[in-house]
């Protein structure tokens, strides 16, 4: 009995000690909440994809491919629009599980019909990374409310914040407005119908054809002057200007082609025909006329907007000129590249003869030590033929 009493006393003492220890180490409830908030905030800061991370052009184009006409996801989106339903579609990644609440696990193969049916519920739908499975449905997205958003609707706010925080594509389908919006990192992009994109693509194609005609005329004028040993910086600038406009329009058109998916076959073929050899021609003009080098001048030119390209002074600056004065002798890469000479042979010819004028107006004997007798004769015949055709 005495042993039992001692055990009871010891238990009571131990319980009292634990109670006192808890009272001493107890954190006030308000302070505890602050710590919890701090822990959550630290988790957000440590995420691999930060709120201010920008999407690259390659990433964005791959997002457009994912929702282009002909894909199952686009078929589902179009079906949701026809059913006059709204939707919030999220592509899963490592961060998304921590941003969703409620809903239910689906874990089934993705088909447009299943996604259309699930869109009749209010919550978001989570698709697998390869968009082959529906992981969850009717879930609540809970991104950090401190992430800035210009959206007003609850669905669009959640979409933009989730896209920024998780760095994953989020698609909203507006039931009221009948609009589809793609959010990805810092990008918000409204998806248009195939008819609207096709009309825009045809307009770009028509404008591109006109610019190519002008570009070819500028190249022809430049050819005549250079073959007469009168290189013109002014004509070179005009040709580069028209060529850069073609390249800029082509970039816009390529985005339209990606958006059109399998409906853009004919436009893609026509674009290839119109832009044939434009890039090569521009590079060779820059190589002949720039005071810098090809890479530096190209970088400067590619940074120009449409309006800046139309100002000739910006083209001159990219070539390291202050005004359209005569550049003197040029190397002649562009004209010499129209012959059968290899790049290394052209470089050797330029190095030894020094200029285009000497390279195209010399006797075969001047070429022989550089190219060999047979290649020298062939080169002379090709140059004479080029001059005759101009």
C-alpha positions in Angstrom: 0.0 0.0 0.0 2.8 2.4 0.9 4.5 1.7 -2.5 1.2 2.6 -4.3 0.9 5.8 -2.3 4.4 6.8 -3.2 3.8 6.1 -6.9 0.6 8.3 -6.8 2.6 11.1 -5.0 5.4 10.9 -7.6 2.8 11.0 -10.5 1.2 14.1 -9.0 4.6 15.8 -8.5 5.6 15.0 -12.1 2.2 16.3 -13.4 2.6 19.5 -11.4 6.2 20.0 -12.7 5.1 19.5 -16.3 2.3 22.0 -15.8 4.7 24.6 -14.4 7.1 24.0 -17.3 4.3 24.4 -19.9 3.2 27.7 -18.2 6.8 29.0 -18.4 7.4 28.1 -22.0 3.8 28.8 -23.2 3.8 31.2 -26.2 1.0 33.8 -26.2 -1.6 33.0 -28.8 -1.2 36.3 -30.7 2.6 35.8 -30.8 2.0 32.2 -32.0 -0.1 33.4 -34.9 2.7 35.8 -35.9 5.2 33.0 -35.9 2.9 30.9 -38.1 2.4 33.7 -40.5 6.1 34.3 -40.6 6.7 30.6 -41.4 4.2 30.7 -44.2 5.8 33.8 -45.6 9.2 32.3 -45.5 7.9 29.3 -47.4 6.6 31.6 -50.1 9.9 33.5 -50.4 11.8 30.2 -50.7 9.8 28.9 -53.7 11.8 28.2 -56.8 9.6 30.4 -58.9 9.5 33.9 -57.6 6.7 36.4 -58.2 8.8 38.7 -60.3 10.2 35.9 -62.6 9.5 36.7 -66.2 8.6 34.1 -68.9 11.0 33.7 -71.8 9.7 33.9 -75.4 10.4 30.2 -75.8 8.4 29.3 -72.7 5.5 31.4 -73.8 5.4 29.9 -77.3 5.4 26.4 -75.8 2.4 27.5 -73.7 0.6 28.6 -76.9 1.3 25.3 -78.5 -0.3 23.5 -75.6 -3.6 25.4 -76.2 -3.5 25.6 -80.0 -6.4 24.4 -82.1 -6.2 20.6 -82.7 -5.0 19.8 -79.2 -7.3 18.0 -76.7 -7.0 20.9 -74.2 -8.2 23.5 -76.8 -11.1 21.2 -77.7 -12.1 21.1 -74.1 -11.8 24.9 -73.8 -14.0 25.4 -76.9 -16.5 22.8 -75.5 -16.7 24.7 -72.1 -17.4 27.9 -74.1 -20.1 26.3 -76.1 -21.7 24.8 -72.9 -21.7 28.4 -71.5 -19.8 27.4 -68.4 -16.8 29.0 -66.7 -13.6 27.2 -65.8 -10.3 27.5 -64.0 -7.7 25.0 -65.3 -4.3 24.6 -63.7 -1.3 22.6 -64.9 0.2 20.7 -62.0 3.8 21.1 -60.7 5.7 20.7 -57.4 4.2 23.9 -55.9 0.5 23.4 -56.8 -0.3 20.8 -54.1 0.5 23.4 -51.5 -1.9 26.0 -53.1 -5.0 23.9 -53.4 -7.7 23.2 -50.8 -10.8 21.0 -50.8 -12.2 19.4 -53.9 -11.7 15.7 -54.7 -9.1 13.5 -56.3 -10.1 12.4 -59.8 -6.9 10.8 -61.2 -8.3 9.7 -64.5 -7.3 10.0 -68.2 -7.9 13.4 -69.6 -10.5 13.8 -72.4 -12.2 17.0 -73.5 -15.6 15.5 -72.6 -14.6 14.8 -69.0 -13.1 18.2 -68.5 -16.3 19.8 -69.9 -18.4 17.9 -67.4 -16.2 18.8 -64.5 -16.3 22.5 -65.4 -20.0 22.5 -64.4 -18.7 22.7 -60.8 -17.3 26.0 -59.3 -13.8 25.0 -58.3 -10.6 24.7 -60.3 -9.4 21.6 -62.2 -5.8 20.4 -61.9 -4.3 18.6 -64.9 -1.1 16.6 -64.9 2.1 18.2 -66.3 1.9 16.3 -69.6 -1.9 17.2 -69.8 -2.8 13.5 -70.1 -4.6 13.1 -66.8 -7.1 15.0 -64.7 -5.6 15.0 -61.2 -8.2 17.0 -59.1 -11.5 18.8 -59.5 -13.6 21.4 -57.7 -10.6 22.6 -55.7 -10.0 26.0 -54.2 -6.8 27.8 -55.2 -5.2 29.6 -52.2 -2.2 31.6 -53.6 -0.5 34.3 -51.6 -2.9 37.3 -51.3 0.0 39.7 -51.2 0.9 39.0 -54.8 -0.2 42.0 -56.9 -2.9 41.5 -59.5 -4.9 43.9 -61.6 -7.8 41.5 -62.1 -11.1 42.2 -60.5 -13.0 38.8 -60.6 -12.3 36.1 -58.0 -11.5 33.5 -60.6 -9.1 35.7 -62.5 -7.4 37.0 -59.3 -6.7 33.4 -58.2 -5.5 32.5 -61.7 -3.0 35.4 -62.0 -1.6 34.9 -58.5 -1.3 31.1 -58.9 0.5 31.6 -62.2 3.0 34.0 -60.7 3.6 32.1 -57.5 3.8 28.6 -58.9 5.2 29.5 -62.4 2.7 27.3 -64.1 0.1 27.9 -66.8 -3.4 28.7 -65.5 -6.3 29.1 -67.9 -9.6 30.9 -67.2 -12.8 30.6 -69.1 -15.2 33.4 -68.4 -18.8 32.3 -68.4 -20.2 35.8 -68.5 -17.9 37.3 -71.2 -17.2 34.1 -73.1 -13.4 34.9 -73.1 -10.4 32.6 -72.5 -7.3 33.9 -70.8 -3.9 32.2 -70.4 -1.8 33.3 -67.4 1.8 32.2 -67.2 4.3 33.7 -64.7 4.2 37.5 -65.5 2.2 37.1 -68.8 -1.5 37.5 -69.3 -2.6 36.5 -72.8 -6.2 36.5 -74.2 -6.8 33.5 -76.5 -8.7 34.3 -79.6 -10.8 32.1 -81.8 -9.2 30.5 -84.8 -11.2 32.7 -87.2 -9.8 35.9 -85.6 -6.2 34.6 -85.6 -6.5 33.4 -89.2 -7.8 36.8 -90.4 -4.9 38.6 -88.5 -2.4 36.1 -90.0 -3.6 36.8 -93.5 -3.2 40.5 -93.0 0.4 40.0 -91.8 1.1 37.8 -94.8 -0.3 40.4 -97.2 1.9 43.1 -95.6 4.9 40.8 -95.6 4.6 40.3 -99.4 4.6 44.0 -100.0 7.7 44.5 -97.8 9.5 41.7 -99.6 8.9 43.4 -103.0 10.4 46.6 -101.7 13.3 44.7 -100.1 14.2 43.0 -103.4 14.2 46.3 -105.2 16.6 47.8 -102.6 18.9 44.8 -103.0 18.9 45.2 -106.7 19.9 48.9 -106.4 22.6 48.0 -104.0 23.9 45.2 -106.3 24.3 47.7 -109.2 26.2 50.2 -107.2 28.5 47.6 -105.5 29.3 45.9 -108.8 30.3 49.3 -110.2 32.6 49.7 -107.2 30.3 52.5 -105.7 29.2 51.0 -102.4 26.3 53.1 -100.8 25.7 53.3 -97.1 22.4 54.9 -97.8 21.2 52.0 -99.9 22.6 49.5 -97.4 20.6 51.2 -94.6 17.4 51.1 -96.7 17.9 47.4 -97.4 18.6 46.6 -93.7 15.5 48.7 -92.7 13.2 46.7 -95.0 14.8 43.5 -94.1 14.3 44.1 -90.3 10.6 45.0 -90.9 10.2 41.6 -92.7 11.9 39.9 -89.7 9.7 41.7 -87.2 6.5 40.9 -89.1 7.7 37.3 -89.4 8.1 37.0 -85.7 4.5 38.2 -85.1 3.2 35.8 -87.8 5.0 32.8 -86.3 3.1 33.4 -83.1 -0.1 33.4 -85.1 1.0 30.2 -86.7 1.6 28.6 -83.3 -1.8 29.8 -82.1 -3.5 28.3 -85.2 -1.9 24.9 -84.6 -2.8 22.4 -87.4 -4.9 25.0 -89.2 -1.8 27.0 -90.2 -0.2 24.6 -92.8 -0.7 26.8 -95.9 0.3 30.0 -94.1 3.5 28.3 -92.8 4.4 27.3 -96.4 3.7 30.7 -97.8 5.8 32.4 -95.1 8.7 30.2 -95.9 8.5 31.2 -99.6 8.3 34.9 -98.8 11.2 35.1 -96.3 13.6 32.8 -98.2 17.2 34.1 -97.9 16.2 37.4 -96.2 18.1 36.6 -93.0 21.2 35.6 -95.0 21.1 38.8 -97.1 20.8 41.1 -94.1 23.6 39.4 -92.3 25.9 39.8 -95.3 25.0 43.5 -95.7 25.8 44.1 -92.1 29.0 42.2 -92.4 30.1 44.5 -95.3 29.1 47.8 -93.9 29.3 47.7 -90.1 32.2 49.3 -88.2 31.6 46.9 -85.3 31.1 43.2 -86.0 28.1 41.2 -87.2 27.0 40.0 -83.7 27.1 43.4 -82.0 25.3 45.2 -84.9 22.7 42.4 -85.1 22.0 42.6 -81.3 21.5 46.4 -81.6 19.2 46.0 -84.6 17.1 43.3 -83.0 16.4 45.5 -80.0 14.7 48.1 -82.2 10.9 48.5 -82.1 8.8 49.0 -85.3 8.9 52.8 -84.9 12.7 52.8 -84.2 13.4 50.7 -87.3 11.7 53.4 -89.4 14.2 56.0 -88.2 17.3 55.6 -90.4 19.5 57.1 -87.7 18.9 54.1 -85.5 20.1 51.8 -88.3 23.2 54.0 -88.8 23.9 53.9 -85.0 23.7 50.1 -85.1 26.4 50.1 -87.8 28.5 52.6 -85.8 27.9 55.5 -88.2 26.8 59.0 -87.4 25.6 60.0 -90.9 25.1 58.5 -94.3 28.5 59.3 -95.6 30.2 57.1 -98.2 31.8 54.1 -96.4 34.7 53.8 -98.7 35.8 50.4 -99.7 33.8 47.4 -98.4 34.9 43.8 -98.0 32.3 42.4 -100.4 31.0 39.3 -98.5 27.5 39.6 -100.0 28.5 39.8 -103.7 31.3 37.2 -103.4 28.9 34.8 -101.6 26.9 34.6 -104.9 29.7 32.6 -106.4 30.7 29.0 -105.8 33.5 30.0 -103.4 33.5 28.6 -99.9 33.5 30.9 -96.9 37.1 30.3 -96.2 38.1 31.1 -99.8 36.1 34.3 -99.7 37.9 35.3 -96.5 41.3 34.6 -98.1 40.3 36.6 -101.1 39.2 39.6 -99.0 42.3 39.4 -96.8 44.7 39.4 -99.8 42.9 41.8 -102.1 41.5 44.1 -99.4 38.2 45.2 -101.0 35.3 44.2 -103.2 36.5 46.5 -106.0 39.8 44.6 -106.3 38.1 41.3 -105.8 35.8 41.7 -108.8 37.8 43.8 -111.2 41.2 42.0 -111.1 42.6 39.6 -113.7 42.5 35.8 -113.1 46.3 36.0 -112.4 45.5 37.9 -109.2 43.2 35.2 -108.0 45.5 32.2 -108.8 47.9 32.4 -105.9 44.9 32.5 -103.6 42.4 30.1 -105.2 44.5 28.1 -107.6 44.4 28.3 -111.4 41.1 26.3 -112.0 39.1 27.9 -109.2 40.5 31.4 -110.3 39.2 30.9 -113.8 35.8 29.7 -112.6 35.5 32.6 -110.2 36.3 35.1 -112.9 33.6 33.6 -115.2 31.0 33.8 -112.4 31.8 37.4 -111.4 31.6 38.5 -115.1 28.3 36.8 -115.4 26.9 38.5 -112.3 28.1 41.9 -113.5 26.5 41.2 -116.9 23.1 40.3 -115.4 23.1 43.6 -113.5 
